[in-house]
Amino acid sequence: MTDDEPVGIRAAGGVVWRPGAGGVEICLVHRPRYDDWSLPKGRLDAGEHPLRAAVREVAEETDVRAVPQVRLPTVRYRSEGRPKTVDHWSMRAAASGGFQPGTEVDDVRWFGVDEAVRRISYPRDAEVIAAFAALPPVTNTVLLLRHAHAGRRGTWTGPDTGRPLDAQGWAQARALAELVAVVRPVRLLAASARRCVQTLDPAAALLDLPIEVTGDLDEPKPGQQPDECALAAAACLTALAAAGDPVAVCSQGKVMPGLLERLTGRTDDFTTPKGGGWLLAFANDHLLAADRL
């Protein structure tokens, strides 16, 4: 974008799916203003994370509560004379209410994949559906977080495991709570360090879930090999994924790169900032996709 080009529009949405009698069905919305069929999507609120916006917009347009799974292609085009970017995720329909037609969306329908491609009004949306259709079936998602900001290790005089979040970290933790909620976890797990547990505290209060503490997500202790910790953490996440229920976990910066290398089989840069994380999609105990948040 050049300096004199208008500020771009950010939007998010996705391919919302459910099992049907004849296979997977996809949700499309009809917009009377354009008389088109499109994927549900909408603009981000100020400061809103695209993943949260995608889930919120799907709920607002379709009255479907959906669980995000895998990032799909981002599309870019011009709208109202401005560049527009739309991020997409595949989303499993978890619950739905009674859709009421409105001025923005007046019809919501479920189609098989092939029929959805025929019905969709824009080739760019058809490409997103095709990317979804090419995915293996996703059986579970894990939200992997690094603990929020906790000051500097060198300025804390007590045991490092007791180092707490600072003011910046608590602000990050409160913001993360809404992001944790979109994956609809049934369990919250944290490494034993105090800052990891505290990072999940706002999410635990929001979701009314306990925080389970496990040493399998801890950093190496003196004399312990990093590979040993990464292997234990990878085994922990694999077991959680295979159990079939979405979970959110909080670990530490010295564990996560090795953990992700083992899960992905790649040696990419998996460095994760404090308060950052990954959305991991699994097929049983096999990692399909790792989406950096």
C-alpha positions in Angstrom: 0.0 0.0 0.0 1.4 3.4 -0.9 1.3 6.4 1.4 -1.5 8.1 -0.4 -3.7 4.9 -0.7 -6.7 4.7 1.6 -6.4 2.7 4.8 -7.5 -0.9 4.1 -10.5 -2.7 5.4 -9.9 -5.7 7.6 -12.5 -8.5 7.8 -12.7 -12.1 8.9 -15.0 -15.1 8.5 -14.8 -18.6 7.3 -16.1 -21.9 6.0 -18.6 -23.1 8.6 -19.3 -26.8 8.3 -21.4 -29.6 9.8 -21.9 -33.3 9.1 -24.9 -34.0 6.9 -26.6 -37.1 5.6 -24.7 -36.9 2.3 -21.4 -35.7 3.7 -20.1 -32.3 4.9 -22.4 -29.3 4.5 -21.2 -25.7 4.3 -23.0 -22.6 5.4 -23.6 -19.8 2.9 -25.4 -16.5 3.5 -27.5 -14.4 1.1 -27.0 -10.7 1.3 -30.0 -8.7 -0.1 -27.9 -5.6 -0.7 -25.8 -7.4 -3.3 -28.1 -10.2 -4.1 -25.2 -12.7 -3.7 -24.3 -15.9 -1.9 -21.1 -15.6 0.1 -19.2 -17.0 3.1 -20.2 -15.4 6.4 -17.7 -12.7 7.3 -17.5 -9.1 8.6 -15.2 -6.3 9.6 -13.0 -6.3 12.6 -13.8 -4.1 15.6 -11.1 -1.7 16.7 -8.2 -3.8 18.3 -10.0 -7.1 17.7 -8.1 -10.2 16.8 -9.1 -11.6 13.4 -9.8 -15.0 14.9 -12.2 -13.7 17.4 -13.8 -11.4 14.8 -14.3 -14.4 12.5 -16.2 -16.3 15.2 -18.2 -13.3 16.2 -19.2 -12.4 12.7 -20.3 -15.9 11.9 -22.5 -15.9 15.0 -23.9 -12.5 14.1 -24.7 -13.4 10.5 -25.8 -17.0 10.9 -26.6 -17.5 14.6 -24.2 -20.4 14.5 -21.6 -20.8 17.3 -18.6 -22.2 15.5 -15.2 -23.5 16.6 -12.2 -22.4 14.5 -9.9 -25.1 13.3 -7.5 -24.4 10.4 -6.5 -21.1 8.8 -7.7 -21.0 5.1 -6.5 -18.7 2.4 -6.6 -14.9 2.9 -8.3 -13.0 0.1 -7.6 -9.5 -1.0 -9.7 -7.2 -3.2 -11.0 -3.7 -3.4 -14.3 -2.7 -1.8 -15.8 0.8 -1.8 -12.6 2.0 -3.4 -10.4 0.7 -0.6 -8.2 -2.4 -0.4 -9.9 -5.1 1.7 -8.3 -8.2 3.4 -10.4 -11.1 4.6 -8.9 -13.8 6.8 -10.7 -17.2 6.8 -10.7 -20.2 9.0 -12.5 -23.5 8.7 -15.0 -23.7 11.6 -17.0 -26.6 13.0 -20.6 -25.7 13.8 -21.0 -26.4 17.5 -24.4 -24.9 18.2 -27.1 -22.8 16.5 -30.1 -20.8 17.5 -33.1 -19.4 15.5 -31.8 -17.4 12.6 -33.9 -14.2 11.9 -33.6 -12.6 8.5 -32.3 -9.1 8.5 -31.2 -6.3 6.2 -27.6 -7.6 6.1 -28.3 -11.3 5.7 -31.8 -12.5 4.8 -31.1 -16.2 4.2 -28.8 -18.9 5.5 -28.5 -22.3 3.8 -26.4 -25.4 4.1 -25.0 -27.0 0.9 -22.8 -29.9 0.1 -19.3 -28.8 -1.0 -19.9 -29.2 -4.7 -23.2 -27.4 -4.6 -21.7 -24.6 -2.4 -19.0 -24.0 -5.1 -21.7 -23.7 -7.7 -23.8 -21.4 -5.6 -21.1 -19.1 -4.3 -21.1 -15.7 -6.2 -17.4 -15.0 -6.2 -14.4 -17.1 -7.5 -12.3 -15.9 -4.6 -14.8 -17.5 -2.2 -14.9 -20.7 -4.3 -11.1 -21.0 -3.9 -11.4 -20.7 -0.1 -14.0 -23.5 -0.2 -11.7 -25.6 -2.4 -8.9 -25.2 0.2 -11.3 -26.4 2.9 -12.4 -29.4 0.9 -8.7 -30.4 0.4 -8.1 -30.7 4.1 -8.1 -34.0 5.9 -10.9 -34.2 8.6 -10.0 -32.3 11.7 -10.8 -34.1 14.9 -9.6 -31.6 17.5 -8.0 -28.3 18.2 -5.4 -27.2 20.8 -4.7 -23.6 21.6 -1.1 -23.3 22.7 -0.1 -20.1 24.5 3.2 -18.8 25.9 2.7 -17.1 29.2 2.2 -13.3 29.3 4.7 -10.7 30.3 6.3 -11.3 33.7 9.0 -8.8 34.0 12.7 -9.8 33.8 14.1 -13.0 35.2 17.1 -11.1 36.6 15.1 -8.7 38.7 13.1 -11.3 40.5 14.7 -12.4 43.8 12.6 -15.4 44.5 12.4 -18.8 42.8 11.8 -18.3 39.1 8.8 -20.6 39.2 7.2 -18.0 41.5 7.7 -15.0 39.2 4.3 -13.4 38.7 2.8 -11.5 35.8 3.4 -7.8 35.8 0.8 -5.1 34.8 1.5 -5.6 31.1 1.2 -9.4 31.6 -2.2 -9.1 33.3 -3.5 -6.9 30.5 -2.3 -9.5 28.0 -3.9 -12.3 30.0 -7.3 -10.5 30.0 -7.1 -10.0 26.3 -6.2 -13.7 25.8 -9.2 -14.8 27.7 -11.6 -13.8 24.9 -9.3 -15.5 22.4 -9.3 -18.7 24.5 -13.1 -18.6 24.6 -13.5 -18.9 20.8 -12.0 -22.4 20.8 -14.6 -23.5 23.4 -12.1 -25.5 25.4 -13.3 -28.1 27.9 -10.0 -28.1 29.8 -7.3 -25.5 30.7 -3.7 -26.7 31.4 -0.7 -24.8 32.5 2.9 -25.4 33.2 3.7 -25.2 36.9 5.3 -21.8 36.8 3.1 -19.2 38.5 3.1 -16.9 35.4 1.7 -19.7 33.3 -1.2 -20.4 35.7 -1.9 -16.6 36.0 -2.0 -16.3 32.2 -5.0 -18.6 32.2 -6.7 -17.1 35.2 -8.9 -14.6 33.3 -9.9 -17.4 30.9 -10.7 -19.7 33.7 -13.0 -17.1 35.3 -14.7 -16.3 32.0 -15.3 -20.0 31.1 -15.8 -21.3 34.7 -13.1 -23.9 34.2 -10.4 -25.1 36.6 -6.7 -24.8 35.6 -4.9 -28.1 35.7 -1.1 -27.8 36.4 1.3 -30.2 34.8 5.1 -30.4 34.8 4.9 -31.9 31.2 4.8 -28.3 29.9 7.7 -26.9 32.1 11.0 -25.5 31.0 14.1 -27.6 31.6 15.3 -27.8 35.2 19.0 -27.6 36.1 20.6 -30.7 34.6 17.6 -31.5 32.4 18.0 -31.7 28.7 15.8 -29.4 26.6 15.0 -32.3 24.2 13.6 -34.2 27.1 11.2 -31.4 28.0 10.2 -30.9 24.4 9.4 -34.6 24.0 7.3 -34.6 27.2 5.4 -31.5 26.1 4.8 -32.9 22.6 3.5 -36.2 24.1 1.2 -34.2 26.4 -0.4 -32.2 23.6 -0.7 -35.3 21.4 -2.6 -37.1 24.1 -4.8 -34.1 24.7 -5.6 -33.9 21.0 -6.3 -37.6 20.7 -8.9 -37.3 23.5 -11.1 -35.3 21.2 -12.1 -32.3 23.2 -10.7 -28.8 22.5 -8.2 -27.6 25.1 -6.1 -24.5 25.8 -2.6 -24.9 27.3 0.0 -22.4 28.5 3.7 -23.2 28.4 7.1 -21.5 28.4 9.4 -19.9 25.8 12.2 -22.5 26.2 9.8 -25.4 25.6 7.6 -24.3 22.7 10.1 -24.2 19.8 11.2 -27.8 20.4 7.7 -28.9 21.1 6.5 -27.4 17.8 9.4 -28.9 15.9 8.4 -32.3 17.1 4.8 -31.9 16.3 5.3 -30.4 12.8 8.5 -32.3 11.8 10.0 -29.0 10.7 12.8 -26.8 12.0 11.1 -23.4 11.2 11.4 -20.4 13.5 8.8 -21.3 16.2 9.9 -18.5 18.6 6.8 -17.2 20.3 6.5 -13.8 22.0 5.1 -13.6 25.5 1.3 -13.6 25.3 1.5 -15.1 21.8 0.5 -18.5 20.7 -0.6 -21.1 18.1 -3.9 -22.7 17.0 -3.1 -26.3 16.4 -5.4 -28.6 14.4 -5.1 -32.4 14.7 -6.4 -35.5 13.0 -6.5 -37.8 16.0 -2.9 -37.7 17.2 -1.4 -36.2 14.0 -0.9 -32.5 13.7 -2.4 -31.1 10.5 -1.8 -27.4 10.8 -0.1 -24.8 13.1 -1.5 -21.3 12.8 0.6 -18.6 14.5 -1.6 -16.2 16.4 
